[in-house]
Amino acid sequence: MSSVFILTKPPGSPRAELCLRMLGGNFRLYLLGDGVYNILTGRLGGVAGDVFAFTQDLRERGVSPAGIKEIDDYSVMVDDIMSAESVFAF
C-alpha cells in the first residue's frame, strides 16, 4: 500500500477538490463525516483505488454507499494508516 487519503470535506470545498485531484496509483480513500457527500458527485466511480465510507456517517447523512465499500470499524483505517508510505488528510 502506498497512500491513504482521509477526506472529511464536502464536495466543492477546495480541500476536497485537491484531495480528489491527488488520487492516483495505489491508494485507499476513507470518507468521513461530510466527506461522504462526495459519493453523490459521481466522481468516485472511476477511481482506481479502494474507497471506503463509514456506515454511521452514511446513515447520519442519508447517503447511499453506491458501490463504495462500507465499513463499521475504525481499526481498518488505523491499520492502513500504520502501513502506508504516506497519509493525507483533508
Biopython code that builds the backbone (N, CA, C, O; Angstrom):
import numpy as np
from Bio.PDB.StructureBuilder import StructureBuilder

atoms = [
    (1, "MET", "N", (0.858, -1.178, 0.000)),
    (1, "MET", "CA", (0.000, 0.000, 0.000)),
    (1, "MET", "C", (0.892, 1.224, 0.000)),
    (1, "MET", "O", (1.889, 1.270, 0.721)),
    (2, "SER", "N", (0.545, 2.203, -0.794)),
    (2, "SER", "CA", (1.394, 3.385, -0.837)),
    (2, "SER", "C", (0.789, 4.587, -0.130)),
    (2, "SER", "O", (1.472, 5.218, 0.676)),
    (3, "SER", "N", (-0.464, 4.927, -0.399)),
    (3, "SER", "CA", (-1.040, 6.151, 0.172)),
    (3, "SER", "C", (-2.430, 5.927, 0.737)),
    (3, "SER", "O", (-3.227, 5.151, 0.210)),
    (4, "VAL", "N", (-2.693, 6.636, 1.830)),
    (4, "VAL", "CA", (-4.029, 6.668, 2.425)),
    (4, "VAL", "C", (-4.486, 8.115, 2.409)),
    (4, "VAL", "O", (-3.747, 9.012, 2.814)),
    (5, "PHE", "N", (-5.700, 8.336, 1.942)),
    (5, "PHE", "CA", (-6.316, 9.655, 1.923)),
    (5, "PHE", "C", (-7.523, 9.631, 2.847)),
    (5, "PHE", "O", (-8.318, 8.692, 2.814)),
    (6, "ILE", "N", (-7.661, 10.660, 3.669)),
    (6, "ILE", "CA", (-8.804, 10.795, 4.565)),
    (6, "ILE", "C", (-9.505, 12.094, 4.175)),
    (6, "ILE", "O", (-8.931, 13.178, 4.280)),
    (7, "LEU", "N", (-10.741, 11.969, 3.729)),
    (7, "LEU", "CA", (-11.487, 13.137, 3.245)),
    (7, "LEU", "C", (-12.696, 13.390, 4.132)),
    (7, "LEU", "O", (-13.598, 12.557, 4.227)),
    (8, "THR", "N", (-12.703, 14.553, 4.780)),
    (8, "THR", "CA", (-13.817, 14.940, 5.647)),
    (8, "THR", "C", (-14.577, 16.143, 5.102)),
    (8, "THR", "O", (-15.583, 16.557, 5.678)),
    (9, "LYS", "N", (-14.105, 16.699, 4.004)),
    (9, "LYS", "CA", (-14.714, 17.913, 3.437)),
    (9, "LYS", "C", (-15.773, 17.572, 2.393)),
    (9, "LYS", "O", (-15.636, 16.577, 1.682)),
    (10, "PRO", "N", (-16.830, 18.387, 2.290)),
    (10, "PRO", "CA", (-17.893, 18.128, 1.315)),
    (10, "PRO", "C", (-17.456, 18.521, -0.101)),
    (10, "PRO", "O", (-16.461, 19.225, -0.274)),
    (11, "PRO", "N", (-18.203, 18.064, -1.109)),
    (11, "PRO", "CA", (-17.898, 18.445, -2.492)),
    (11, "PRO", "C", (-17.896, 19.966, -2.652)),
    (11, "PRO", "O", (-18.653, 20.673, -1.988)),
    (12, "GLY", "N", (-17.047, 20.449, -3.529)),
    (12, "GLY", "CA", (-16.961, 21.883, -3.767)),
    (12, "GLY", "C", (-15.975, 22.584, -2.860)),
    (12, "GLY", "O", (-15.548, 23.701, -3.152)),
    (13, "SER", "N", (-15.608, 21.947, -1.770)),
    (13, "SER", "CA", (-14.604, 22.514, -0.886)),
    (13, "SER", "C", (-13.250, 22.476, -1.593)),
    (13, "SER", "O", (-12.936, 21.479, -2.243)),
    (14, "PRO", "N", (-12.444, 23.526, -1.487)),
    (14, "PRO", "CA", (-11.119, 23.500, -2.103)),
    (14, "PRO", "C", (-10.280, 22.310, -1.637)),
    (14, "PRO", "O", (-9.520, 21.743, -2.422)),
    (15, "ARG", "N", (-10.411, 21.931, -0.375)),
    (15, "ARG", "CA", (-9.650, 20.783, 0.157)),
    (15, "ARG", "C", (-10.140, 19.474, -0.466)),
    (15, "ARG", "O", (-9.332, 18.596, -0.768)),
    (16, "ALA", "N", (-11.446, 19.336, -0.658)),
    (16, "ALA", "CA", (-11.981, 18.127, -1.293)),
    (16, "ALA", "C", (-11.506, 18.047, -2.736)),
    (16, "ALA", "O", (-11.121, 16.974, -3.202)),
    (17, "GLU", "N", (-11.528, 19.160, -3.442)),
    (17, "GLU", "CA", (-11.072, 19.182, -4.832)),
    (17, "GLU", "C", (-9.599, 18.793, -4.927)),
    (17, "GLU", "O", (-9.214, 18.025, -5.809)),
    (18, "LEU", "N", (-8.780, 19.318, -4.026)),
    (18, "LEU", "CA", (-7.360, 18.979, -4.011)),
    (18, "LEU", "C", (-7.164, 17.492, -3.751)),
    (18, "LEU", "O", (-6.366, 16.845, -4.429)),
    (19, "CYS", "N", (-7.875, 16.951, -2.786)),
    (19, "CYS", "CA", (-7.783, 15.533, -2.475)),
    (19, "CYS", "C", (-8.112, 14.679, -3.692)),
    (19, "CYS", "O", (-7.364, 13.759, -4.023)),
    (20, "LEU", "N", (-9.207, 14.972, -4.351)),
    (20, "LEU", "CA", (-9.632, 14.165, -5.494)),
    (20, "LEU", "C", (-8.655, 14.276, -6.663)),
    (20, "LEU", "O", (-8.487, 13.317, -7.416)),
    (21, "ARG", "N", (-8.017, 15.420, -6.823)),
    (21, "ARG", "CA", (-7.012, 15.579, -7.880)),
    (21, "ARG", "C", (-5.745, 14.789, -7.573)),
    (21, "ARG", "O", (-5.046, 14.362, -8.492)),
    (22, "MET", "N", (-5.444, 14.590, -6.300)),
    (22, "MET", "CA", (-4.219, 13.892, -5.901)),
    (22, "MET", "C", (-4.327, 12.376, -6.006)),
    (22, "MET", "O", (-3.306, 11.688, -6.000)),
    (23, "LEU", "N", (-5.529, 11.847, -6.100)),
    (23, "LEU", "CA", (-5.703, 10.394, -6.130)),
    (23, "LEU", "C", (-5.023, 9.807, -7.358)),
    (23, "LEU", "O", (-5.211, 10.280, -8.479)),
    (24, "GLY", "N", (-4.241, 8.784, -7.128)),
    (24, "GLY", "CA", (-3.570, 8.112, -8.228)),
    (24, "GLY", "C", (-2.699, 6.993, -7.695)),
    (24, "GLY", "O", (-2.301, 6.999, -6.530)),
    (25, "GLY", "N", (-2.414, 6.051, -8.541)),
    (25, "GLY", "CA", (-1.587, 4.926, -8.117)),
    (25, "GLY", "C", (-2.333, 4.019, -7.165)),
    (25, "GLY", "O", (-3.551, 3.866, -7.254)),
    (26, "ASN", "N", (-1.601, 3.428, -6.267)),
    (26, "ASN", "CA", (-2.159, 2.501, -5.286)),
    (26, "ASN", "C", (-2.555, 3.298, -4.047)),
    (26, "ASN", "O", (-1.688, 3.752, -3.300)),
    (27, "PHE", "N", (-3.841, 3.469, -3.825)),
    (27, "PHE", "CA", (-4.290, 4.263, -2.689)),
    (27, "PHE", "C", (-5.561, 3.684, -2.082)),
    (27, "PHE", "O", (-6.249, 2.855, -2.676)),
    (28, "ARG", "N", (-5.839, 4.157, -0.875)),
    (28, "ARG", "CA", (-7.111, 3.910, -0.203)),
    (28, "ARG", "C", (-7.646, 5.257, 0.237)),
    (28, "ARG", "O", (-6.926, 6.060, 0.830)),
    (29, "LEU", "N", (-8.907, 5.498, -0.055)),
    (29, "LEU", "CA", (-9.572, 6.751, 0.313)),
    (29, "LEU", "C", (-10.650, 6.432, 1.339)),
    (29, "LEU", "O", (-11.515, 5.586, 1.110)),
    (30, "TYR", "N", (-10.583, 7.125, 2.475)),
    (30, "TYR", "CA", (-11.598, 6.978, 3.515)),
    (30, "TYR", "C", (-12.424, 8.254, 3.574)),
    (30, "TYR", "O", (-11.886, 9.348, 3.741)),
    (31, "LEU", "N", (-13.733, 8.103, 3.435)),
    (31, "LEU", "CA", (-14.669, 9.227, 3.511)),
    (31, "LEU", "C", (-15.262, 9.263, 4.909)),
    (31, "LEU", "O", (-15.906, 8.310, 5.346)),
    (32, "LEU", "N", (-15.041, 10.364, 5.602)),
    (32, "LEU", "CA", (-15.517, 10.524, 6.973)),
    (32, "LEU", "C", (-16.378, 11.775, 7.069)),
    (32, "LEU", "O", (-16.178, 12.727, 6.315)),
    (33, "GLY", "N", (-17.328, 11.777, 7.987)),
    (33, "GLY", "CA", (-18.148, 12.966, 8.212)),
    (33, "GLY", "C", (-18.784, 13.452, 6.918)),
    (33, "GLY", "O", (-19.372, 12.670, 6.171)),
    (34, "ASP", "N", (-18.660, 14.764, 6.658)),
    (34, "ASP", "CA", (-19.251, 15.347, 5.453)),
    (34, "ASP", "C", (-18.558, 14.882, 4.171)),
    (34, "ASP", "O", (-19.057, 15.138, 3.075)),
    (35, "GLY", "N", (-17.433, 14.214, 4.293)),
    (35, "GLY", "CA", (-16.748, 13.675, 3.122)),
    (35, "GLY", "C", (-17.580, 12.643, 2.375)),
    (35, "GLY", "O", (-17.356, 12.422, 1.185)),
    (36, "VAL", "N", (-18.544, 12.001, 3.054)),
    (36, "VAL", "CA", (-19.382, 11.006, 2.374)),
    (36, "VAL", "C", (-20.253, 11.641, 1.293)),
    (36, "VAL", "O", (-20.715, 10.945, 0.388)),
    (37, "TYR", "N", (-20.483, 12.958, 1.375)),
    (37, "TYR", "CA", (-21.271, 13.623, 0.335)),
    (37, "TYR", "C", (-20.579, 13.576, -1.025)),
    (37, "TYR", "O", (-21.233, 13.771, -2.049)),
    (38, "ASN", "N", (-19.271, 13.320, -1.056)),
    (38, "ASN", "CA", (-18.551, 13.212, -2.317)),
    (38, "ASN", "C", (-19.021, 12.012, -3.130)),
    (38, "ASN", "O", (-18.797, 11.966, -4.340)),
    (39, "ILE", "N", (-19.659, 11.055, -2.501)),
    (39, "ILE", "CA", (-20.229, 9.908, -3.217)),
    (39, "ILE", "C", (-21.295, 10.400, -4.191)),
    (39, "ILE", "O", (-21.439, 9.854, -5.285)),
    (40, "LEU", "N", (-22.035, 11.421, -3.800)),
    (40, "LEU", "CA", (-23.154, 11.912, -4.602)),
    (40, "LEU", "C", (-22.712, 12.606, -5.892)),
    (40, "LEU", "O", (-23.526, 12.785, -6.798)),
    (41, "THR", "N", (-21.450, 12.996, -5.992)),
    (41, "THR", "CA", (-20.971, 13.708, -7.177)),
    (41, "THR", "C", (-20.724, 12.772, -8.358)),
    (41, "THR", "O", (-20.690, 13.220, -9.504)),
    (42, "GLY", "N", (-20.551, 11.482, -8.089)),
    (42, "GLY", "CA", (-20.251, 10.527, -9.153)),
    (42, "GLY", "C", (-18.788, 10.501, -9.553)),
    (42, "GLY", "O", (-18.405, 9.698, -10.403)),
    (43, "ARG", "N", (-17.969, 11.346, -8.975)),
    (43, "ARG", "CA", (-16.549, 11.419, -9.337)),
    (43, "ARG", "C", (-15.734, 10.254, -8.800)),
    (43, "ARG", "O", (-14.610, 10.033, -9.251)),
    (44, "LEU", "N", (-16.269, 9.512, -7.858)),
    (44, "LEU", "CA", (-15.507, 8.419, -7.262)),
    (44, "LEU", "C", (-15.676, 7.104, -8.015)),
    (44, "LEU", "O", (-14.963, 6.137, -7.746)),
    (45, "GLY", "N", (-16.609, 7.064, -8.948)),
    (45, "GLY", "CA", (-16.865, 5.838, -9.688)),
    (45, "GLY", "C", (-15.722, 5.391, -10.575)),
    (45, "GLY", "O", (-15.573, 4.197, -10.835)),
    (46, "GLY", "N", (-14.917, 6.318, -11.041)),
    (46, "GLY", "CA", (-13.848, 5.971, -11.965)),
    (46, "GLY", "C", (-12.465, 5.891, -11.345)),
    (46, "GLY", "O", (-11.479, 5.726, -12.064)),
    (47, "VAL", "N", (-12.369, 6.006, -10.023)),
    (47, "VAL", "CA", (-11.047, 5.970, -9.405)),
    (47, "VAL", "C", (-10.523, 4.540, -9.348)),
    (47, "VAL", "O", (-11.294, 3.585, -9.247)),
    (48, "ALA", "N", (-9.197, 4.407, -9.416)),
    (48, "ALA", "CA", (-8.572, 3.096, -9.494)),
    (48, "ALA", "C", (-8.282, 2.477, -8.124)),
    (48, "ALA", "O", (-8.019, 1.277, -8.050)),
    (49, "GLY", "N", (-8.319, 3.241, -7.059)),
    (49, "GLY", "CA", (-8.008, 2.722, -5.738)),
    (49, "GLY", "C", (-9.243, 2.233, -5.006)),
    (49, "GLY", "O", (-10.337, 2.156, -5.564)),
    (50, "ASP", "N", (-9.035, 1.906, -3.742)),
    (50, "ASP", "CA", (-10.132, 1.454, -2.883)),
    (50, "ASP", "C", (-10.735, 2.645, -2.157)),
    (50, "ASP", "O", (-10.014, 3.482, -1.614)),
    (51, "VAL", "N", (-12.068, 2.719, -2.149)),
    (51, "VAL", "CA", (-12.764, 3.815, -1.483)),
    (51, "VAL", "C", (-13.680, 3.219, -0.418)),
    (51, "VAL", "O", (-14.447, 2.292, -0.677)),
    (52, "PHE", "N", (-13.577, 3.778, 0.786)),
    (52, "PHE", "CA", (-14.354, 3.296, 1.921)),
    (52, "PHE", "C", (-15.129, 4.443, 2.552)),
    (52, "PHE", "O", (-14.676, 5.588, 2.544)),
    (53, "ALA", "N", (-16.292, 4.133, 3.095)),
    (53, "ALA", "CA", (-17.075, 5.101, 3.862)),
    (53, "ALA", "C", (-17.598, 4.391, 5.105)),
    (53, "ALA", "O", (-17.916, 3.203, 5.066)),
    (54, "PHE", "N", (-17.682, 5.118, 6.186)),
    (54, "PHE", "CA", (-18.151, 4.534, 7.437)),
    (54, "PHE", "C", (-19.669, 4.532, 7.505)),
    (54, "PHE", "O", (-20.326, 5.533, 7.222)),
    (55, "THR", "N", (-20.203, 3.391, 7.885)),
    (55, "THR", "CA", (-21.645, 3.167, 7.941)),
    (55, "THR", "C", (-22.361, 4.265, 8.721)),
    (55, "THR", "O", (-23.379, 4.784, 8.264)),
    (56, "GLN", "N", (-21.847, 4.619, 9.877)),
    (56, "GLN", "CA", (-22.506, 5.622, 10.714)),
    (56, "GLN", "C", (-22.573, 6.973, 10.008)),
    (56, "GLN", "O", (-23.603, 7.643, 10.069)),
    (57, "ASP", "N", (-21.502, 7.383, 9.343)),
    (57, "ASP", "CA", (-21.511, 8.669, 8.629)),
    (57, "ASP", "C", (-22.502, 8.647, 7.471)),
    (57, "ASP", "O", (-23.198, 9.632, 7.228)),
    (58, "LEU", "N", (-22.566, 7.533, 6.761)),
    (58, "LEU", "CA", (-23.534, 7.395, 5.668)),
    (58, "LEU", "C", (-24.960, 7.496, 6.196)),
    (58, "LEU", "O", (-25.788, 8.217, 5.640)),
    (59, "ARG", "N", (-25.235, 6.775, 7.261)),
    (59, "ARG", "CA", (-26.577, 6.730, 7.833)),
    (59, "ARG", "C", (-27.003, 8.098, 8.366)),
    (59, "ARG", "O", (-28.131, 8.535, 8.134)),
    (60, "GLU", "N", (-26.099, 8.772, 9.080)),
    (60, "GLU", "CA", (-26.435, 10.076, 9.661)),
    (60, "GLU", "C", (-26.747, 11.123, 8.599)),
    (60, "GLU", "O", (-27.497, 12.065, 8.852)),
    (61, "ARG", "N", (-26.168, 10.956, 7.405)),
    (61, "ARG", "CA", (-26.356, 11.947, 6.349)),
    (61, "ARG", "C", (-27.300, 11.486, 5.252)),
    (61, "ARG", "O", (-27.552, 12.219, 4.295)),
    (62, "GLY", "N", (-27.821, 10.278, 5.387)),
    (62, "GLY", "CA", (-28.782, 9.762, 4.421)),
    (62, "GLY", "C", (-28.194, 9.511, 3.051)),
    (62, "GLY", "O", (-28.880, 9.663, 2.040)),
    (63, "VAL", "N", (-26.917, 9.125, 3.007)),
    (63, "VAL", "CA", (-26.233, 8.882, 1.740)),
    (63, "VAL", "C", (-26.119, 7.377, 1.515)),
    (63, "VAL", "O", (-25.740, 6.634, 2.419)),
    (64, "SER", "N", (-26.448, 6.940, 0.312)),
    (64, "SER", "CA", (-26.302, 5.532, -0.060)),
    (64, "SER", "C", (-24.861, 5.295, -0.505)),
    (64, "SER", "O", (-24.284, 6.135, -1.195)),
    (65, "PRO", "N", (-24.273, 4.160, -0.119)),
    (65, "PRO", "CA", (-22.876, 3.917, -0.470)),
    (65, "PRO", "C", (-22.608, 3.775, -1.969)),
    (65, "PRO", "O", (-21.478, 4.006, -2.399)),
    (66, "ALA", "N", (-23.585, 3.409, -2.769)),
    (66, "ALA", "CA", (-23.492, 3.381, -4.238)),
    (66, "ALA", "C", (-22.173, 2.824, -4.757)),
    (66, "ALA", "O", (-21.452, 3.506, -5.486)),
    (67, "GLY", "N", (-21.861, 1.597, -4.388)),
    (67, "GLY", "CA", (-20.662, 0.947, -4.901)),
    (67, "GLY", "C", (-19.408, 1.191, -4.074)),
    (67, "GLY", "O", (-18.363, 0.603, -4.353)),
    (68, "ILE", "N", (-19.492, 2.037, -3.075)),
    (68, "ILE", "CA", (-18.366, 2.309, -2.186)),
    (68, "ILE", "C", (-18.376, 1.246, -1.087)),
    (68, "ILE", "O", (-19.439, 0.831, -0.626)),
    (69, "LYS", "N", (-17.191, 0.813, -0.675)),
    (69, "LYS", "CA", (-17.107, -0.189, 0.396)),
    (69, "LYS", "C", (-17.490, 0.454, 1.720)),
    (69, "LYS", "O", (-16.907, 1.457, 2.132)),
    (70, "GLU", "N", (-18.459, -0.128, 2.363)),
    (70, "GLU", "CA", (-18.971, 0.383, 3.633)),
    (70, "GLU", "C", (-18.313, -0.385, 4.769)),
    (70, "GLU", "O", (-18.294, -1.616, 4.748)),
    (71, "ILE", "N", (-17.770, 0.322, 5.767)),
    (71, "ILE", "CA", (-17.133, -0.341, 6.901)),
    (71, "ILE", "C", (-17.654, 0.253, 8.211)),
    (71, "ILE", "O", (-18.111, 1.394, 8.268)),
    (72, "ASP", "N", (-17.565, -0.566, 9.256)),
    (72, "ASP", "CA", (-18.060, -0.169, 10.574)),
    (72, "ASP", "C", (-16.958, 0.046, 11.604)),
    (72, "ASP", "O", (-17.202, 0.614, 12.669)),
    (73, "ASP", "N", (-15.763, -0.401, 11.294)),
    (73, "ASP", "CA", (-14.703, -0.469, 12.294)),
    (73, "ASP", "C", (-13.543, 0.458, 11.923)),
    (73, "ASP", "O", (-12.924, 0.290, 10.873)),
    (74, "TYR", "N", (-13.256, 1.420, 12.771)),
    (74, "TYR", "CA", (-12.167, 2.359, 12.522)),
    (74, "TYR", "C", (-10.800, 1.682, 12.541)),
    (74, "TYR", "O", (-9.834, 2.234, 12.013)),
    (75, "SER", "N", (-10.703, 0.506, 13.133)),
    (75, "SER", "CA", (-9.400, -0.169, 13.195)),
    (75, "SER", "C", (-8.889, -0.539, 11.803)),
    (75, "SER", "O", (-7.680, -0.655, 11.604)),
    (76, "VAL", "N", (-9.789, -0.725, 10.840)),
    (76, "VAL", "CA", (-9.384, -0.994, 9.461)),
    (76, "VAL", "C", (-8.595, 0.199, 8.931)),
    (76, "VAL", "O", (-7.536, 0.027, 8.328)),
    (77, "MET", "N", (-9.103, 1.393, 9.154)),
    (77, "MET", "CA", (-8.428, 2.604, 8.699)),
    (77, "MET", "C", (-7.099, 2.801, 9.438)),
    (77, "MET", "O", (-6.094, 3.156, 8.823)),
    (78, "VAL", "N", (-7.095, 2.573, 10.733)),
    (78, "VAL", "CA", (-5.881, 2.743, 11.529)),
    (78, "VAL", "C", (-4.790, 1.789, 11.045)),
    (78, "VAL", "O", (-3.632, 2.189, 10.928)),
    (79, "ASP", "N", (-5.139, 0.552, 10.766)),
    (79, "ASP", "CA", (-4.160, -0.408, 10.246)),
    (79, "ASP", "C", (-3.584, 0.061, 8.914)),
    (79, "ASP", "O", (-2.381, -0.056, 8.680)),
    (80, "ASP", "N", (-4.436, 0.591, 8.042)),
    (80, "ASP", "CA", (-3.967, 1.112, 6.756)),
    (80, "ASP", "C", (-3.034, 2.302, 6.943)),
    (80, "ASP", "O", (-2.013, 2.408, 6.263)),
    (81, "ILE", "N", (-3.377, 3.183, 7.851)),
    (81, "ILE", "CA", (-2.535, 4.351, 8.115)),
    (81, "ILE", "C", (-1.159, 3.917, 8.613)),
    (81, "ILE", "O", (-0.138, 4.474, 8.209)),
    (82, "MET", "N", (-1.143, 2.939, 9.476)),
    (82, "MET", "CA", (0.119, 2.480, 10.054)),
    (82, "MET", "C", (1.033, 1.811, 9.024)),
    (82, "MET", "O", (2.254, 1.827, 9.178)),
    (83, "SER", "N", (0.456, 1.230, 7.988)),
    (83, "SER", "CA", (1.264, 0.530, 6.986)),
    (83, "SER", "C", (1.495, 1.349, 5.715)),
    (83, "SER", "O", (2.189, 0.892, 4.807)),
    (84, "ALA", "N", (0.929, 2.541, 5.639)),
    (84, "ALA", "CA", (1.031, 3.376, 4.435)),
    (84, "ALA", "C", (2.379, 4.065, 4.348)),
    (84, "ALA", "O", (3.012, 4.364, 5.360)),
    (85, "GLU", "N", (2.803, 4.310, 3.117)),
    (85, "GLU", "CA", (4.011, 5.103, 2.884)),
    (85, "GLU", "C", (3.731, 6.573, 3.133)),
    (85, "GLU", "O", (4.600, 7.303, 3.609)),
    (86, "SER", "N", (2.514, 7.012, 2.810)),
    (86, "SER", "CA", (2.136, 8.405, 3.036)),
    (86, "SER", "C", (0.652, 8.487, 3.370)),
    (86, "SER", "O", (-0.157, 7.684, 2.905)),
    (87, "VAL", "N", (0.316, 9.484, 4.191)),
    (87, "VAL", "CA", (-1.062, 9.701, 4.623)),
    (87, "VAL", "C", (-1.396, 11.171, 4.408)),
    (87, "VAL", "O", (-0.636, 12.057, 4.800)),
    (88, "PHE", "N", (-2.549, 11.418, 3.778)),
    (88, "PHE", "CA", (-3.005, 12.774, 3.511)),
    (88, "PHE", "C", (-4.394, 12.944, 4.110)),
    (88, "PHE", "O", (-5.276, 12.112, 3.893)),
    (89, "ALA", "N", (-4.588, 14.017, 4.860)),
    (89, "ALA", "CA", (-5.887, 14.270, 5.484)),
    (89, "ALA", "C", (-6.436, 15.604, 4.987)),
    (89, "ALA", "O", (-5.740, 16.620, 4.996)),
    (90, "PHE", "N", (-7.683, 15.582, 4.559)),
    (90, "PHE", "CA", (-8.350, 16.765, 4.028)),
    (90, "PHE", "C", (-9.659, 16.975, 4.749)),
    (90, "PHE", "O", (-10.383, 17.925, 4.451)),
]
sb = StructureBuilder()
sb.init_structure("model")
sb.init_model(0)
sb.init_chain("A")
sb.init_seg("    ")
for serial, (resi, resn, name, xyz) in enumerate(atoms, 1):
    if name == "N":
        sb.init_residue(resn, " ", resi, " ")
    sb.init_atom(name, np.array(xyz, "f"), 0.0, 1.0, " ", f" {name:<3s}", serial, name[0])
structure = sb.get_structure()
